[in-house]
Amino acid sequence: MHDSIAALVGQEGWRAEGDAARVHYDGGGDRFAVEFYADAERVLYWTVPTAGPDADLDSDATDSDATDSDAGTSTAAPVPRERVPDPLRRRIREDLDAAGVDPDVERRAV
């Protein structure tokens, strides 16, 4: 495991997934999955579709084939940074910085 991934896992809500770390955010009616990829040094934001009030934030909602036709939900989709709430972007930069990762990677284009 990359040192940066291990350090992010120490931050609230983050978990390791191979060469990436993921955290979920739920606020203002929007749900996001945020992923940091160590090898690429990039951060990706995804919308997380809701399956109702009992939706599991820890579900693997970013798989390209993640569908739930029974509940009528859609798959996760990438979100342009300009549509991500500033408080969330700020939190991600703070978490990266606390983990010893250059917080400017959050601003890098994919």
Buried (B, 14 or more C-beta within 10 A) or exposed (E): EBEBBEBBBEBEBBEBEEBBBBBBBEEEEBBBBBBBBBEEBBBBBBBBBBBEEEBEBEBEBBEEEBEBEEEEBEBBEEBEBEEBBEEBBEBBBEBBEBBEBEBEBBEEEE
